[in-house]
Amino acid sequence: MKALRIIGANINQIAKKANETHNIYAEDVEKLRKENESLCHTLNQFLSILPSIAA
């Protein structure tokens, strides 16, 4: 969860800078999208096994 907060803060910083400068590269957006997708996949895997760990 800590890693998710850090990544979320980083994404917010990028979004703030993009809004301030009105400049962002498509490659950067695609990289963020892929990293977010990977993170969500990992988190979903963890959450799916969490009940068996807690038991």
PQR file with spaces between the fields and no chain letter, atoms N, CA, C, O and H, PARSE charges and radii, in Angstrom:
ATOM       1  N    MET     1       0.834   -1.191    0.000 -0.4000 1.5000
ATOM       2  CA   MET     1       0.000    0.000    0.000 -0.0000 2.0000
ATOM       3  C    MET     1       0.880    1.256    0.000  0.5500 1.7000
ATOM       4  O    MET     1       0.543    2.266   -0.618 -0.5500 1.4000
ATOM       5  N    LYS     2       2.014    1.172    0.706 -0.4000 1.5000
ATOM       6  CA   LYS     2       2.921    2.315    0.721 -0.0000 2.0000
ATOM       7  C    LYS     2       3.426    2.608   -0.694  0.5500 1.7000
ATOM       8  O    LYS     2       3.500    3.764   -1.109 -0.5500 1.4000
ATOM       9  H    LYS     2       2.288    0.351    1.209  0.4000 1.0000
ATOM      10  N    ALA     3       3.767    1.557   -1.419 -0.4000 1.5000
ATOM      11  CA   ALA     3       4.254    1.729   -2.794 -0.0000 2.0000
ATOM      12  C    ALA     3       3.174    2.362   -3.669  0.5500 1.7000
ATOM      13  O    ALA     3       3.475    3.192   -4.528 -0.5500 1.4000
ATOM      14  H    ALA     3       3.707    0.618   -1.082  0.4000 1.0000
ATOM      15  N    LEU     4       1.924    1.972   -3.452 -0.4000 1.5000
ATOM      16  CA   LEU     4       0.825    2.570   -4.220 -0.0000 2.0000
ATOM      17  C    LEU     4       0.708    4.059   -3.945  0.5500 1.7000
ATOM      18  O    LEU     4       0.481    4.846   -4.863 -0.5500 1.4000
ATOM      19  H    LEU     4       1.680    1.298   -2.755  0.4000 1.0000
ATOM      20  N    ARG     5       0.860    4.447   -2.695 -0.4000 1.5000
ATOM      21  CA   ARG     5       0.791    5.871   -2.347 -0.0000 2.0000
ATOM      22  C    ARG     5       1.932    6.651   -3.007  0.5500 1.7000
ATOM      23  O    ARG     5       1.725    7.756   -3.508 -0.5500 1.4000
ATOM      24  H    ARG     5       1.045    3.807   -1.949  0.4000 1.0000
ATOM      25  N    ILE     6       3.123    6.074   -3.004 -0.4000 1.5000
ATOM      26  CA   ILE     6       4.272    6.737   -3.616 -0.0000 2.0000
ATOM      27  C    ILE     6       4.063    6.896   -5.118  0.5500 1.7000
ATOM      28  O    ILE     6       4.326    7.958   -5.681 -0.5500 1.4000
ATOM      29  H    ILE     6       3.291    5.176   -2.597  0.4000 1.0000
ATOM      30  N    ILE     7       3.594    5.843   -5.752 -0.4000 1.5000
ATOM      31  CA   ILE     7       3.339    5.908   -7.195 -0.0000 2.0000
ATOM      32  C    ILE     7       2.237    6.908   -7.495  0.5500 1.7000
ATOM      33  O    ILE     7       2.328    7.669   -8.458 -0.5500 1.4000
ATOM      34  H    ILE     7       3.380    4.980   -5.295  0.4000 1.0000
ATOM      35  N    GLY     8       1.202    6.908   -6.677 -0.4000 1.5000
ATOM      36  CA   GLY     8       0.123    7.875   -6.860 -0.0000 2.0000
ATOM      37  C    GLY     8       0.623    9.307   -6.739  0.5500 1.7000
ATOM      38  O    GLY     8       0.215   10.180   -7.505 -0.5500 1.4000
ATOM      39  H    GLY     8       1.128    6.290   -5.895  0.4000 1.0000
ATOM      40  N    ALA     9       1.506    9.547   -5.773 -0.4000 1.5000
ATOM      41  CA   ALA     9       2.077   10.884   -5.603 -0.0000 2.0000
ATOM      42  C    ALA     9       2.907   11.269   -6.823  0.5500 1.7000
ATOM      43  O    ALA     9       2.861   12.414   -7.274 -0.5500 1.4000
ATOM      44  H    ALA     9       1.837    8.838   -5.150  0.4000 1.0000
ATOM      45  N    ASN    10       3.661   10.319   -7.354 -0.4000 1.5000
ATOM      46  CA   ASN    10       4.463   10.590   -8.550 -0.0000 2.0000
ATOM      47  C    ASN    10       3.574   10.924   -9.744  0.5500 1.7000
ATOM      48  O    ASN    10       3.860   11.855  -10.496 -0.5500 1.4000
ATOM      49  H    ASN    10       3.699    9.389   -6.988  0.4000 1.0000
ATOM      50  N    ILE    11       2.513   10.173   -9.913 -0.4000 1.5000
ATOM      51  CA   ILE    11       1.588   10.434  -11.022 -0.0000 2.0000
ATOM      52  C    ILE    11       0.954   11.811  -10.865  0.5500 1.7000
ATOM      53  O    ILE    11       0.786   12.539  -11.843 -0.5500 1.4000
ATOM      54  H    ILE    11       2.280    9.416   -9.301  0.4000 1.0000
ATOM      55  N    ASN    12       0.605   12.166   -9.631 -0.4000 1.5000
ATOM      56  CA   ASN    12       0.029   13.492   -9.388 -0.0000 2.0000
ATOM      57  C    ASN    12       1.022   14.596   -9.712  0.5500 1.7000
ATOM      58  O    ASN    12       0.631   15.631  -10.251 -0.5500 1.4000
ATOM      59  H    ASN    12       0.742   11.575   -8.836  0.4000 1.0000
ATOM      60  N    GLN    13       2.289   14.401   -9.398 -0.4000 1.5000
ATOM      61  CA   GLN    13       3.304   15.398   -9.723 -0.0000 2.0000
ATOM      62  C    GLN    13       3.446   15.560  -11.229  0.5500 1.7000
ATOM      63  O    GLN    13       3.577   16.678  -11.728 -0.5500 1.4000
ATOM      64  H    GLN    13       2.607   13.560   -8.960  0.4000 1.0000
ATOM      65  N    ILE    14       3.421   14.455  -11.946 -0.4000 1.5000
ATOM      66  CA   ILE    14       3.515   14.505  -13.410 -0.0000 2.0000
ATOM      67  C    ILE    14       2.297   15.216  -13.987  0.5500 1.7000
ATOM      68  O    ILE    14       2.424   16.048  -14.885 -0.5500 1.4000
ATOM      69  H    ILE    14       3.315   13.547  -11.540  0.4000 1.0000
ATOM      70  N    ALA    15       1.125   14.889  -13.473 -0.4000 1.5000
ATOM      71  CA   ALA    15      -0.103   15.533  -13.960 -0.0000 2.0000
ATOM      72  C    ALA    15      -0.071   17.030  -13.683  0.5500 1.7000
ATOM      73  O    ALA    15      -0.478   17.824  -14.532 -0.5500 1.4000
ATOM      74  H    ALA    15       1.022   14.213  -12.743  0.4000 1.0000
ATOM      75  N    LYS    16       0.407   17.425  -12.509 -0.4000 1.5000
ATOM      76  CA   LYS    16       0.487   18.845  -12.165 -0.0000 2.0000
ATOM      77  C    LYS    16       1.414   19.570  -13.131  0.5500 1.7000
ATOM      78  O    LYS    16       1.077   20.642  -13.633 -0.5500 1.4000
ATOM      79  H    LYS    16       0.738   16.780  -11.820  0.4000 1.0000
ATOM      80  N    LYS    17       2.583   18.987  -13.391 -0.4000 1.5000
ATOM      81  CA   LYS    17       3.548   19.609  -14.299 -0.0000 2.0000
ATOM      82  C    LYS    17       2.984   19.681  -15.713  0.5500 1.7000
ATOM      83  O    LYS    17       3.156   20.690  -16.398 -0.5500 1.4000
ATOM      84  H    LYS    17       2.856   18.116  -12.983  0.4000 1.0000
ATOM      85  N    ALA    18       2.316   18.627  -16.151 -0.4000 1.5000
ATOM      86  CA   ALA    18       1.720   18.624  -17.490 -0.0000 2.0000
ATOM      87  C    ALA    18       0.657   19.708  -17.604  0.5500 1.7000
ATOM      88  O    ALA    18       0.560   20.371  -18.637 -0.5500 1.4000
ATOM      89  H    ALA    18       2.176   17.808  -15.595  0.4000 1.0000
ATOM      90  N    ASN    19      -0.137   19.894  -16.561 -0.4000 1.5000
ATOM      91  CA   ASN    19      -1.171   20.928  -16.577 -0.0000 2.0000
ATOM      92  C    ASN    19      -0.560   22.331  -16.544  0.5500 1.7000
ATOM      93  O    ASN    19      -1.081   23.254  -17.171 -0.5500 1.4000
ATOM      94  H    ASN    19      -0.057   19.356  -15.722  0.4000 1.0000
ATOM      95  N    GLU    20       0.533   22.487  -15.820 -0.4000 1.5000
ATOM      96  CA   GLU    20       1.190   23.792  -15.735 -0.0000 2.0000
ATOM      97  C    GLU    20       1.835   24.186  -17.061  0.5500 1.7000
ATOM      98  O    GLU    20       1.738   25.335  -17.492 -0.5500 1.4000
ATOM      99  H    GLU    20       0.956   21.738  -15.310  0.4000 1.0000
ATOM     100  N    THR    21       2.490   23.225  -17.698 -0.4000 1.5000
ATOM     101  CA   THR    21       3.244   23.520  -18.918 -0.0000 2.0000
ATOM     102  C    THR    21       2.440   23.266  -20.193  0.5500 1.7000
ATOM     103  O    THR    21       2.834   23.688  -21.280 -0.5500 1.4000
ATOM     104  H    THR    21       2.569   22.291  -17.348  0.4000 1.0000
ATOM     105  N    HIS    22       1.310   22.571  -20.045 -0.4000 1.5000
ATOM     106  CA   HIS    22       0.504   22.151  -21.201 -0.0000 2.0000
ATOM     107  C    HIS    22       1.347   21.336  -22.184  0.5500 1.7000
ATOM     108  O    HIS    22       1.187   21.435  -23.400 -0.5500 1.4000
ATOM     109  H    HIS    22       0.991   22.228  -19.162  0.4000 1.0000
ATOM     110  N    ASN    23       2.249   20.527  -21.620 -0.4000 1.5000
ATOM     111  CA   ASN    23       3.151   19.752  -22.453 -0.0000 2.0000
ATOM     112  C    ASN    23       3.386   18.390  -21.806  0.5500 1.7000
ATOM     113  O    ASN    23       3.827   18.303  -20.660 -0.5500 1.4000
ATOM     114  H    ASN    23       2.379   20.447  -20.632  0.4000 1.0000
ATOM     115  N    ILE    24       3.092   17.352  -22.540 -0.4000 1.5000
ATOM     116  CA   ILE    24       3.377   15.991  -22.090 -0.0000 2.0000
ATOM     117  C    ILE    24       3.546   15.134  -23.336  0.5500 1.7000
ATOM     118  O    ILE    24       2.876   15.342  -24.348 -0.5500 1.4000
ATOM     119  H    ILE    24       2.734   17.423  -23.471  0.4000 1.0000
ATOM     120  N    TYR    25       4.434   14.187  -23.246 -0.4000 1.5000
ATOM     121  CA   TYR    25       4.732   13.339  -24.395 -0.0000 2.0000
ATOM     122  C    TYR    25       3.889   12.067  -24.358  0.5500 1.7000
ATOM     123  O    TYR    25       3.664   11.479  -23.300 -0.5500 1.4000
ATOM     124  H    TYR    25       4.978   14.018  -22.425  0.4000 1.0000
ATOM     125  N    ALA    26       3.436   11.663  -25.526 -0.4000 1.5000
ATOM     126  CA   ALA    26       2.609   10.452  -25.631 -0.0000 2.0000
ATOM     127  C    ALA    26       3.347    9.240  -25.093  0.5500 1.7000
ATOM     128  O    ALA    26       2.741    8.355  -24.489 -0.5500 1.4000
ATOM     129  H    ALA    26       3.619   12.141  -26.386  0.4000 1.0000
ATOM     130  N    GLU    27       4.655    9.196  -25.310 -0.4000 1.5000
ATOM     131  CA   GLU    27       5.450    8.065  -24.813 -0.0000 2.0000
ATOM     132  C    GLU    27       5.416    8.003  -23.286  0.5500 1.7000
ATOM     133  O    GLU    27       5.366    6.921  -22.701 -0.5500 1.4000
ATOM     134  H    GLU    27       5.148    9.915  -25.801  0.4000 1.0000
ATOM     135  N    ASP    28       5.445    9.164  -22.652 -0.4000 1.5000
ATOM     136  CA   ASP    28       5.387    9.207  -21.192 -0.0000 2.0000
ATOM     137  C    ASP    28       4.043    8.708  -20.682  0.5500 1.7000
ATOM     138  O    ASP    28       3.977    7.966  -19.702 -0.5500 1.4000
ATOM     139  H    ASP    28       5.486   10.043  -23.127  0.4000 1.0000
ATOM     140  N    VAL    29       2.987    9.115  -21.345 -0.4000 1.5000
ATOM     141  CA   VAL    29       1.645    8.681  -20.950 -0.0000 2.0000
ATOM     142  C    VAL    29       1.522    7.170  -21.120  0.5500 1.7000
ATOM     143  O    VAL    29       0.966    6.492  -20.256 -0.5500 1.4000
ATOM     144  H    VAL    29       3.041    9.717  -22.141  0.4000 1.0000
ATOM     145  N    GLU    30       2.036    6.642  -22.225 -0.4000 1.5000
ATOM     146  CA   GLU    30       1.960    5.205  -22.469 -0.0000 2.0000
ATOM     147  C    GLU    30       2.777    4.434  -21.431  0.5500 1.7000
ATOM     148  O    GLU    30       2.342    3.383  -20.959 -0.5500 1.4000
ATOM     149  H    GLU    30       2.488    7.193  -22.927  0.4000 1.0000
ATOM     150  N    LYS    31       3.942    4.941  -21.077 -0.4000 1.5000
ATOM     151  CA   LYS    31       4.762    4.282  -20.065 -0.0000 2.0000
ATOM     152  C    LYS    31       4.034    4.257  -18.725  0.5500 1.7000
ATOM     153  O    LYS    31       4.018    3.230  -18.046 -0.5500 1.4000
ATOM     154  H    LYS    31       4.295    5.795  -21.461  0.4000 1.0000
ATOM     155  N    LEU    32       3.436    5.374  -18.344 -0.4000 1.5000
ATOM     156  CA   LEU    32       2.676    5.429  -17.097 -0.0000 2.0000
ATOM     157  C    LEU    32       1.499    4.462  -17.124  0.5500 1.7000
ATOM     158  O    LEU    32       1.216    3.792  -16.131 -0.5500 1.4000
ATOM     159  H    LEU    32       3.449    6.208  -18.895  0.4000 1.0000
ATOM     160  N    ARG    33       0.814    4.389  -18.263 -0.4000 1.5000
ATOM     161  CA   ARG    33      -0.328    3.491  -18.389 -0.0000 2.0000
ATOM     162  C    ARG    33       0.105    2.041  -18.186  0.5500 1.7000
ATOM     163  O    ARG    33      -0.553    1.285  -17.472 -0.5500 1.4000
ATOM     164  H    ARG    33       1.044    4.933  -19.071  0.4000 1.0000
ATOM     165  N    LYS    34       1.214    1.658  -18.817 -0.4000 1.5000
ATOM     166  CA   LYS    34       1.702    0.279  -18.696 -0.0000 2.0000
ATOM     167  C    LYS    34       2.143   -0.029  -17.268  0.5500 1.7000
ATOM     168  O    LYS    34       1.859   -1.106  -16.744 -0.5500 1.4000
ATOM     169  H    LYS    34       1.749    2.273  -19.397  0.4000 1.0000
ATOM     170  N    GLU    35       2.839    0.919  -16.641 -0.4000 1.5000
ATOM     171  CA   GLU    35       3.275    0.701  -15.263 -0.0000 2.0000
ATOM     172  C    GLU    35       2.080    0.602  -14.325  0.5500 1.7000
ATOM     173  O    GLU    35       2.075   -0.216  -13.405 -0.5500 1.4000
ATOM     174  H    GLU    35       3.070    1.794  -17.067  0.4000 1.0000
ATOM     175  N    ASN    36       1.081    1.422  -14.551 -0.4000 1.5000
ATOM     176  CA   ASN    36      -0.129    1.374  -13.737 -0.0000 2.0000
ATOM     177  C    ASN    36      -0.848    0.037  -13.932  0.5500 1.7000
ATOM     178  O    ASN    36      -1.319   -0.563  -12.965 -0.5500 1.4000
ATOM     179  H    ASN    36       1.085    2.086  -15.298  0.4000 1.0000
ATOM     180  N    GLU    37      -0.931   -0.418  -15.157 -0.4000 1.5000
ATOM     181  CA   GLU    37      -1.579   -1.698  -15.437 -0.0000 2.0000
ATOM     182  C    GLU    37      -0.843   -2.840  -14.741  0.5500 1.7000
ATOM     183  O    GLU    37      -1.470   -3.730  -14.166 -0.5500 1.4000
ATOM     184  H    GLU    37      -0.549    0.069  -15.942  0.4000 1.0000
ATOM     185  N    SER    38       0.477   -2.811  -14.795 -0.4000 1.5000
ATOM     186  CA   SER    38       1.279   -3.841  -14.136 -0.0000 2.0000
ATOM     187  C    SER    38       1.079   -3.812  -12.628  0.5500 1.7000
ATOM     188  O    SER    38       0.934   -4.855  -11.990 -0.5500 1.4000
ATOM     189  H    SER    38       0.986   -2.087  -15.262  0.4000 1.0000
ATOM     190  N    LEU    39       1.073   -2.627  -12.072 -0.4000 1.5000
ATOM     191  CA   LEU    39       0.869   -2.480  -10.632 -0.0000 2.0000
ATOM     192  C    LEU    39      -0.510   -2.983  -10.214  0.5500 1.7000
ATOM     193  O    LEU    39      -0.644   -3.674   -9.204 -0.5500 1.4000
ATOM     194  H    LEU    39       1.192   -1.780  -12.589  0.4000 1.0000
ATOM     195  N    CYS    40      -1.515   -2.642  -10.979 -0.4000 1.5000
ATOM     196  CA   CYS    40      -2.876   -3.105  -10.668 -0.0000 2.0000
ATOM     197  C    CYS    40      -2.960   -4.619  -10.738  0.5500 1.7000
ATOM     198  O    CYS    40      -3.622   -5.244   -9.910 -0.5500 1.4000
ATOM     199  H    CYS    40      -1.406   -2.081  -11.800  0.4000 1.0000
ATOM     200  N    HIS    41      -2.299   -5.208  -11.715 -0.4000 1.5000
ATOM     201  CA   HIS    41      -2.292   -6.666  -11.846 -0.0000 2.0000
ATOM     202  C    HIS    41      -1.649   -7.302  -10.604  0.5500 1.7000
ATOM     203  O    HIS    41      -2.184   -8.250  -10.030 -0.5500 1.4000
ATOM     204  H    HIS    41      -1.762   -4.699  -12.388  0.4000 1.0000
ATOM     205  N    THR    42      -0.503   -6.766  -10.207 -0.4000 1.5000
ATOM     206  CA   THR    42       0.188   -7.284   -9.020 -0.0000 2.0000
ATOM     207  C    THR    42      -0.667   -7.127   -7.775  0.5500 1.7000
ATOM     208  O    THR    42      -0.766   -8.049   -6.965 -0.5500 1.4000
ATOM     209  H    THR    42      -0.069   -5.995  -10.673  0.4000 1.0000
ATOM     210  N    LEU    43      -1.285   -5.963   -7.621 -0.4000 1.5000
ATOM     211  CA   LEU    43      -2.140   -5.724   -6.459 -0.0000 2.0000
ATOM     212  C    LEU    43      -3.330   -6.677   -6.453  0.5500 1.7000
ATOM     213  O    LEU    43      -3.686   -7.208   -5.401 -0.5500 1.4000
ATOM     214  H    LEU    43      -1.205   -5.215   -8.279  0.4000 1.0000
ATOM     215  N    ASN    44      -3.942   -6.899   -7.593 -0.4000 1.5000
ATOM     216  CA   ASN    44      -5.072   -7.825   -7.677 -0.0000 2.0000
ATOM     217  C    ASN    44      -4.660   -9.240   -7.302  0.5500 1.7000
ATOM     218  O    ASN    44      -5.413   -9.951   -6.638 -0.5500 1.4000
ATOM     219  H    ASN    44      -3.652   -6.468   -8.448  0.4000 1.0000
ATOM     220  N    GLN    45      -3.460   -9.655   -7.726 -0.4000 1.5000
ATOM     221  CA   GLN    45      -2.973  -10.978   -7.349 -0.0000 2.0000
ATOM     222  C    GLN    45      -2.813  -11.075   -5.833  0.5500 1.7000
ATOM     223  O    GLN    45      -3.214  -12.063   -5.219 -0.5500 1.4000
ATOM     224  H    GLN    45      -2.848   -9.077   -8.266  0.4000 1.0000
ATOM     225  N    PHE    46      -2.230  -10.053   -5.246 -0.4000 1.5000
ATOM     226  CA   PHE    46      -2.040  -10.042   -3.803 -0.0000 2.0000
ATOM     227  C    PHE    46      -3.374  -10.086   -3.075  0.5500 1.7000
ATOM     228  O    PHE    46      -3.550  -10.852   -2.127 -0.5500 1.4000
ATOM     229  H    PHE    46      -1.904   -9.250   -5.745  0.4000 1.0000
ATOM     230  N    LEU    47      -4.311   -9.258   -3.525 -0.4000 1.5000
ATOM     231  CA   LEU    47      -5.610   -9.217   -2.859 -0.0000 2.0000
ATOM     232  C    LEU    47      -6.361  -10.540   -2.998  0.5500 1.7000
ATOM     233  O    LEU    47      -7.147  -10.905   -2.123 -0.5500 1.4000
ATOM     234  H    LEU    47      -4.167   -8.636   -4.294  0.4000 1.0000
ATOM     235  N    SER    48      -6.121  -11.255   -4.090 -0.4000 1.5000
ATOM     236  CA   SER    48      -6.821  -12.530   -4.274 -0.0000 2.0000
ATOM     237  C    SER    48      -6.306  -13.606   -3.316  0.5500 1.7000
ATOM     238  O    SER    48      -7.054  -14.512   -2.952 -0.5500 1.4000
ATOM     239  H    SER    48      -5.482  -10.959   -4.800  0.4000 1.0000
ATOM     240  N    ILE    49      -5.037  -13.517   -2.905 -0.4000 1.5000
ATOM     241  CA   ILE    49      -4.516  -14.512   -1.970 -0.0000 2.0000
ATOM     242  C    ILE    49      -4.563  -14.046   -0.521  0.5500 1.7000
ATOM     243  O    ILE    49      -4.298  -14.830    0.391 -0.5500 1.4000
ATOM     244  H    ILE    49      -4.429  -12.781   -3.202  0.4000 1.0000
ATOM     245  N    LEU    50      -4.891  -12.803   -0.305 -0.4000 1.5000
ATOM     246  CA   LEU    50      -4.930  -12.251    1.044 -0.0000 2.0000
ATOM     247  C    LEU    50      -5.835  -13.036    1.990  0.5500 1.7000
ATOM     248  O    LEU    50      -5.423  -13.303    3.119 -0.5500 1.4000
ATOM     249  H    LEU    50      -5.107  -12.166   -1.045  0.4000 1.0000
ATOM     250  N    PRO    51      -7.046  -13.416    1.587 -0.5600 1.5000
ATOM     251  CA   PRO    51      -7.897  -14.172    2.522  0.2800 2.0000
ATOM     252  C    PRO    51      -7.251  -15.479    2.988  0.5500 1.7000
ATOM     253  O    PRO    51      -7.423  -15.872    4.141 -0.5500 1.4000
ATOM     254  N    SER    52      -6.518  -16.150    2.111 -0.4000 1.5000
ATOM     255  CA   SER    52      -5.897  -17.411    2.529 -0.0000 2.0000
ATOM     256  C    SER    52      -4.703  -17.164    3.460  0.5500 1.7000
ATOM     257  O    SER    52      -4.391  -18.001    4.307 -0.5500 1.4000
ATOM     258  H    SER    52      -6.379  -15.831    1.174  0.4000 1.0000
ATOM     259  N    ILE    53      -4.049  -16.030    3.304 -0.4000 1.5000
ATOM     260  CA   ILE    53      -2.936  -15.695    4.197 -0.0000 2.0000
ATOM     261  C    ILE    53      -3.463  -15.324    5.579  0.5500 1.7000
ATOM     262  O    ILE    53      -2.882  -15.698    6.598 -0.5500 1.4000
ATOM     263  H    ILE    53      -4.303  -15.349    2.616  0.4000 1.0000
ATOM     264  N    ALA    54      -4.567  -14.586    5.601 -0.4000 1.5000
ATOM     265  CA   ALA    54      -5.134  -14.101    6.859 -0.0000 2.0000
ATOM     266  C    ALA    54      -5.777  -15.218    7.667  0.5500 1.7000
ATOM     267  O    ALA    54      -5.945  -15.094    8.880 -0.5500 1.4000
ATOM     268  H    ALA    54      -5.039  -14.282    4.774  0.4000 1.0000
ATOM     269  N    ALA    55      -6.138  -16.306    6.998 -0.4000 1.5000
ATOM     270  CA   ALA    55      -6.846  -17.395    7.691 -0.0000 2.0000
ATOM     271  C    ALA    55      -5.951  -18.236    8.550  0.5500 1.7000
ATOM     272  O    ALA    55      -6.416  -19.182    9.186 -0.5500 1.4000
ATOM     273  H    ALA    55      -6.002  -16.407    6.012  0.4000 1.0000
